Amino acid sequence: MRLLIVDDAPEVVESVQLDFMLMWPGAEVLSAGDGQTGMEMLSRETFDLVLLDIGLPDEDGFTVLERIRETSNIPVVMLTARDATEEKIRGLQMGADDYITKPFNHRELIERVRAVLRRVELTRSSGPTVRYEDFEMDFQKQEVRVGGKPVHLTPTEYNVLHHLVQHQGLVQGHETLLKQVWGPEYRDEVEYLRVYVRRIREKLGDDPDRPRYIATVRGYGYRFGPSRPAVPA
């Protein structure tokens, strides 16, 4: 596993590198002290995940995240010394895969990175193509199209939609979705799920008030499609 940490605090970088050396044998942790250097490293090297600090000296982490998402779906975990709910939601809305507040428990950081990478692995499952109206999801190619046009999803967005489509016509509860996509330790993070469903709907062009694809079952969860199976290709 190859990880890039973008953080201007040497003590944080050294601590993260030591944590991975001790708890994740074989992991390689490289670092960048500002957003521009981080972007340059991402453009010329291959990484499995980015740890991205919000408070950078040249530009804030949200701007760097936005730049990353213009060209890549690489998993991104945001790091911040602030614990404002608004910032957490903003990061998730912009495409972050997870969020952890400094000072953090280092074992928790390792486990959250493992959880994000597990979600990436889930996207590699093969299976049939499912079509519903002008929606098409090819599990083998990991492609989603609406009206014949590709829909670009992050790994976590893909996994949420993948689970809903696999259980098309059936209501999936908040806790079930959180446990299946994020893991059991996330079962209470309902706001995560709301943010991701909102992002998926925007990308699908789905009106939450009159949904064509993802219906909300208020107070319980979500359902893909009507109460009948979509037709496998």
FIZA-538738 format. One line per field, with one value per residue: x, y, z of N, C-alpha, C in turn. Coordinates in steps of 0.001 Angstrom, whole numbers, plus 500000, padded with zeros to 6 digits. Layout:
BEGIN
n.px = X;...
n.py = Y;...
n.pz = Z;...
ca.px = X;...
ca.py = Y;...
ca.pz = Z;...
c.px = X;...
c.py = Y;...
c.pz = Z;...
***
This chain:
BEGIN
n.px = 500849;500542;500867;500032;500687;499510;500521;501591;502804;505553;505734;503316;503431;505699;504759;502578;503948;505513;503498;502355;504585;504934;502435;501493;503020;505109;503762;504095;504841;504677;505313;504019;504467;502759;499874;500357;502748;501829;499881;501566;503066;501032;500440;502582;503206;502039;499519;497728;496031;495169;496053;494826;495418;493408;494283;496541;499634;499651;497194;493828;492781;490333;490300;492417;491363;489209;490632;491891;489673;488886;490332;490779;489727;490891;491011;490401;491224;490355;492203;492045;492347;490137;486767;484330;481029;479988;482234;483027;480853;481024;483495;482855;480797;482244;483622;485371;486437;486509;486954;488919;489604;492166;493667;494269;493458;495898;495666;493013;493153;494626;492791;490639;491757;492176;489492;488522;490050;489107;486560;487162;488065;485677;484455;485500;484233;482773;479977;476563;475121;472931;469897;467688;465056;466579;468931;472008;474082;477113;478501;480847;482587;482566;481083;478817;475999;473824;471231;472920;475241;478348;478616;480523;481794;482989;484919;483509;480967;480228;480074;477930;475798;476032;475331;472647;471551;472053;470199;467799;464549;464081;463903;466646;467957;469286;471313;472041;473093;475240;476833;477393;478710;480541;481370;481029;481720;480792;478091;476418;476727;474813;474632;476782;475802;473549;474791;476245;474241;472923;474934;475186;472629;472682;474625;473404;471322;468949;465938;465331;462789;461033;461937;463536;465240;466560;464783;463595;462932;461395;462928;463945;465466;466732;465719;466399;464916;461543;459124;459838;461858;464676;465624;467917;470605
n.py = 498814;502187;505400;508870;511632;514810;517424;520099;519920;518720;516986;515621;514270;512624;511088;509719;508269;506612;505182;503669;502206;500589;499321;498537;496651;496914;499000;502093;505380;508515;512082;515457;518917;520961;522018;522340;520908;518399;517922;517851;515554;513631;513738;512572;510189;507017;506385;504771;505974;509159;511174;514094;517252;519909;522496;523984;525569;526954;526718;525910;522648;521890;523132;521787;519202;519565;520015;517540;515879;516675;515217;512662;509677;508784;507494;509704;510838;513209;515362;517236;519879;520897;520448;520915;520334;521336;521624;518989;517903;519465;518587;515884;516297;517337;515210;513767;510727;509990;511313;512647;513843;515870;515982;512633;509203;506893;504219;504211;505813;504140;502030;503326;504022;501421;500663;502405;501534;498938;499468;500375;497992;496591;497634;496231;493926;491463;490983;491083;493307;495861;497298;500028;501911;504713;504228;502573;500081;498587;496027;494554;496107;498287;500587;503314;504569;507108;507740;506969;508364;508569;508330;509707;508395;508450;505914;505315;506442;504856;502357;502699;503082;500700;498793;499480;499051;496326;495352;496032;497449;496776;498027;499519;499821;502589;501804;499297;499935;501603;499806;497860;499291;501142;499889;498201;499954;502390;502577;504446;506794;508458;510858;510781;509001;510379;512569;511290;510010;512258;513369;511333;511356;513925;513526;511598;513036;513022;513943;514682;515202;514129;511367;509293;507178;506698;506263;507790;506390;507636;508242;505712;504517;503846;503152;501563;502205;501144;499177;496647;494275;495523;494930;492486;492546
n.pz = 500000;499123;500286;500378;502374;502873;504504;506525;508978;510506;512731;512718;510275;510701;512825;511651;509680;511320;512650;510547;509788;512025;512357;509888;508071;505238;504099;502361;503034;501773;501727;501466;501901;501237;499285;496476;496008;496735;494707;492480;493039;492961;490272;488994;490236;491568;493892;496600;498376;499826;502554;503663;504862;506151;506852;505140;504057;501575;500183;501102;502302;501174;498682;497464;497503;495757;493385;493113;492688;490190;488410;489391;491139;493419;496738;499482;502656;504962;507128;510101;512515;513492;514615;513435;512467;510098;508462;508190;506777;504488;503404;502807;500973;498895;498006;499654;501207;503827;507166;509677;512943;514351;517624;516728;517452;516832;516109;515371;513099;511362;511115;509906;507456;506472;506262;504288;502085;501886;500948;498415;497281;497159;494918;492854;492302;490193;487915;486693;484181;485062;484114;484216;483264;481870;483112;483675;484958;485035;486574;486239;484646;486208;485667;485315;483712;482525;480423;478417;478881;480613;484182;486614;489479;492874;494652;497083;496633;494468;495747;497559;495759;494333;496295;496740;494183;493833;495601;494500;494467;497072;500373;501943;505074;507038;508897;507915;505359;506110;507602;505653;503617;504803;507166;510390;512465;511682;511943;513146;511788;510261;508914;507139;505225;504237;503013;500971;499449;498565;496914;494981;493840;492672;490703;489153;488203;489602;491002;494308;495352;493526;492889;490457;490578;493195;495981;498979;502076;504549;507642;507775;505513;502206;498786;495717;492681;491724;493639;492551;490776;488910;485487;484699;482328
ca.px = 500000;501333;500030;500580;500119;499731;500403;502793;503306;506500;505479;502186;503936;506577;503926;501828;504908;505871;502326;502227;505736;504739;501157;501133;504277;505085;503159;505040;504195;505391;504675;504131;504204;501768;498962;500935;503664;500996;499306;502640;503388;499925;500443;503681;503371;500812;499239;496468;495181;495731;495656;494884;495132;492643;495033;497817;500176;499444;495766;493221;492598;489135;490696;493223;490423;488486;491554;492068;488459;488742;491064;491027;488831;491699;490427;490969;490795;490687;492718;491844;492370;488822;485745;483055;480203;479833;483424;482982;479867;481573;484484;482168;480075;483203;484171;486246;485924;486364;487328;489337;489975;493364;494593;493529;493997;496624;495076;491771;493536;494969;491570;489833;492404;491844;488082;488382;490617;488169;485471;487685;488089;484313;484071;486125;483461;482173;478562;475815;474733;471542;469315;466385;464775;467793;470052;472722;475228;477884;479293;482159;483407;482432;480631;477431;475581;472447;470983;474073;476395;478996;478501;481784;481559;484113;484716;482466;479692;479926;479680;476571;474875;476159;474538;471229;471147;472043;468974;466784;463175;464005;464366;467857;467989;470499;472351;472491;473955;476476;477640;477832;479600;481625;481818;480184;482066;480165;476651;475670;477082;473738;474903;477634;474953;472734;475657;476593;473044;472712;475916;474839;471444;473099;475348;472448;470255;467748;465273;464939;461360;460345;463061;463366;466140;466755;463664;463818;461902;461689;463188;464443;466550;466600;465414;466649;463854;460224;459035;459927;463249;465124;465818;469323;470865
ca.py = 500000;503418;506473;510227;512537;516224;518099;520922;519739;517591;516017;514793;513385;511621;510201;508850;507335;505625;504337;502704;501312;499635;498604;498120;496279;496992;500259;503167;506668;509686;513278;516759;519930;521946;521482;522292;519766;517195;517741;517451;514153;512813;513733;511784;508923;506276;506168;504089;506802;510446;511812;515498;518205;521070;523729;523963;526931;527644;526695;524992;521280;521786;523497;520674;518106;519891;519787;516091;515270;517025;514265;511357;509134;508199;507728;510817;510991;514564;515552;518608;520141;521435;519398;521524;519460;521927;521315;517563;517720;520083;517675;514730;516750;517602;513951;513062;509403;509941;512539;512346;515072;515875;514848;511393;507935;506409;502951;504550;506271;502962;501273;504079;503833;500056;500628;503073;500669;497813;499940;500388;496602;496162;498081;495378;492699;491315;490647;491437;494685;496117;498455;500475;503114;505065;503965;501325;499855;497406;495679;494045;497231;499345;501766;503749;505490;507587;508260;506654;509172;508042;509041;509486;508254;508047;504529;505205;506683;503654;501271;502954;502804;499269;498041;499753;498397;494883;495048;496851;497192;496500;499137;499267;500716;503377;501031;498249;500546;502057;498638;497176;500117;501726;498976;498265;501085;503593;502349;505604;507978;508612;512050;510329;508390;511431;513345;510497;509834;513556;513488;510372;511882;515040;513002;510861;513937;512500;514937;514031;515371;513201;510530;508234;506059;506422;506764;507883;505877;508577;507709;504338;504238;504180;502039;501840;501798;500859;497935;495489;494180;495988;493791;492258;492397
ca.pz = 500000;498982;500805;500368;503369;502546;505807;506732;510346;510486;513799;512287;509208;511313;513627;510742;509073;512346;512878;509453;509836;513115;512317;508534;507415;503784;503644;502051;503289;501288;502245;500813;502904;500778;498289;495143;495969;496745;493383;491574;493326;492465;488808;488430;490943;491851;495309;496881;499223;500251;503806;503269;505933;505697;507044;504434;503976;500295;499866;502068;501831;500344;497316;496951;497250;494529;492270;492981;492144;488777;487566;490010;492157;494485;498062;500241;504046;505403;508481;510541;513953;513823;514699;513059;511643;508773;507664;507881;505708;503274;502835;502224;499792;497829;497517;500586;501554;505278;507837;511047;513627;515180;517631;516510;517915;515658;515677;514669;511763;510566;510834;508946;506151;506039;505888;502986;501049;501708;500095;497048;496814;496850;493576;491856;492127;488870;487963;485486;483942;485437;483446;484700;482481;481121;484010;483395;485841;484653;487744;485854;484186;487214;484938;485472;482654;482501;479085;477586;479250;481822;485460;487318;490913;493714;495103;498108;495958;493687;496647;498052;494659;494054;497270;496482;492931;494092;496349;493834;494845;498505;501197;502714;506228;507241;509580;506997;504346;506739;507956;504445;502802;505591;508206;511587;513330;511137;511880;513647;510991;509282;508099;506032;504217;503620;502121;499788;498624;497908;495824;493927;493145;491823;489544;488311;487778;490261;491841;495563;495594;492618;492467;489463;490865;494618;496783;500419;502988;505624;508966;507747;504590;500785;497886;494309;491774;492312;494405;491660;490343;487610;484596;484349;480892
c.px = 500890;500438;500772;499890;500511;499451;501698;503365;504237;506198;504311;502650;504785;505772;503162;502759;505310;504727;502216;503396;505523;503507;500748;502423;504143;504463;504256;504306;505111;504637;504924;503719;503219;500958;499570;501900;502897;500408;500359;503016;502296;499931;501515;503887;502007;500687;497906;495503;495926;495167;495877;494480;494341;493479;496416;498326;499863;497971;495101;492959;491372;489455;491506;492323;489658;489356;491786;490874;488202;489366;491144;489955;489604;491043;491172;490362;491281;491172;492502;491947;491034;487779;484368;482280;480074;481022;483451;482035;480383;482595;483846;481428;481005;483913;485177;485603;485773;487036;487747;489931;491236;493020;493817;494238;494634;496123;493774;492082;493843;493709;490686;490434;492099;490397;487858;488905;489760;487021;485908;487681;486701;483900;484598;485386;482840;480705;477878;475685;473260;471076;467945;466120;466038;469049;470681;473929;475873;478824;480707;483096;483419;482052;479162;477137;474126;472222;472160;475332;477022;478795;479753;481541;482866;483874;483600;481087;479272;479424;478286;475557;474866;475281;473042;470737;471100;470769;467806;465371;462979;464558;465590;467955;469306;471619;472910;473457;475289;477390;478198;478886;480797;482209;481019;480482;481416;478638;475806;475896;476055;473985;475829;476753;474116;473559;475942;475396;472739;473657;475577;473642;471816;473772;474438;471391;468922;467171;464803;463454;460515;461382;462673;464143;466200;465638;464061;462632;462154;461835;463762;465627;466218;466296;465763;465495;462527;460251;458917;461374;463476;465482;467298;469472;471197
c.py = 501244;504606;507802;511031;513958;517018;518864;520794;518524;516542;515095;513790;512271;510614;509218;507825;506248;504664;503265;501723;500215;498759;498133;497785;496303;498250;501296;504499;507790;510936;514486;517807;521000;521340;521341;521119;518448;516904;517296;515984;513229;512714;512832;510432;508293;506032;505450;504962;508089;510819;513305;516411;519386;522352;523666;525386;527670;527733;525699;523625;521094;522116;522377;519484;518343;519644;518293;515468;515662;515976;512859;510983;508462;508464;508827;510826;512360;514548;517002;518715;520659;520330;519952;520592;519990;521599;519846;517310;518303;519173;516473;515129;516980;516345;513274;511723;509214;511183;512172;513606;514891;516437;513541;510214;507246;505044;503200;505023;505085;502203;502004;503980;502446;499989;501280;502172;499423;498227;500018;498975;496117;496544;497154;494069;492654;490939;491118;492940;494824;497373;498746;501840;503480;504923;502620;501228;498521;497077;495241;495173;498389;500671;502039;504748;505882;508244;508039;507415;508646;508940;508699;509530;507957;506599;504379;505450;505450;502528;501457;502598;501319;498457;498253;499028;496881;494451;495863;496430;496924;497687;498695;500296;501449;502520;499941;498806;500980;500879;497957;497972;500632;500753;499186;499460;502395;503550;503534;506869;508226;509825;511722;509847;509448;512241;512558;510262;511130;513733;512552;510869;513032;514525;512220;511787;513540;513552;514262;514161;514449;512246;509481;506985;505724;507083;506779;507276;506595;507888;506306;504148;504636;502913;502467;501325;501565;499543;496732;495454;494907;494763;493620;492100;490944
c.pz = 500000;499315;500704;501454;502987;503813;506042;508139;510387;511540;513448;511239;509803;512116;512749;510095;510063;512600;511799;509444;510881;512909;510925;507785;505888;503243;503416;502187;502806;501740;501353;501832;502487;499642;496910;494997;495946;495379;492379;491781;492810;490947;488229;489107;491235;493354;495459;497674;499583;501618;503591;504419;505372;505784;506432;504234;502683;499902;500797;501428;500966;498887;496684;496625;495954;493297;492034;492273;490685;487867;488128;491017;493286;495842;498817;501641;504511;506849;508879;512049;514429;513770;514365;512137;510232;507881;507277;506710;504402;502595;502168;500952;498608;497354;498410;500959;503050;505853;509248;511668;514453;516563;517535;517159;516716;515186;514923;513250;510857;510170;509833;507544;505615;505549;504527;501869;500831;500803;498640;496475;496434;495438;492504;491655;490736;489016;486706;485301;484307;484724;484035;484068;481698;481977;483650;484316;485479;485807;487369;485434;485190;486553;485213;484364;482856;481150;478160;477935;480541;483024;486261;488831;491633;494157;496134;497506;495172;494595;497219;496967;494315;494999;497032;495237;493097;494811;495805;494219;496316;499289;501991;503836;506342;507825;508677;505961;504944;507081;506723;503672;503595;506607;509478;512481;512869;511226;512375;512825;509885;508378;506931;504882;503498;502620;500839;498881;497875;496723;494667;493137;492201;490559;488604;487716;488368;491210;493135;495880;494722;492042;491427;489859;492359;495418;498257;501160;504309;506976;508974;506807;503163;499974;496463;493476;492480;493063;493482;491148;489029;486778;484281;482832;480569
***
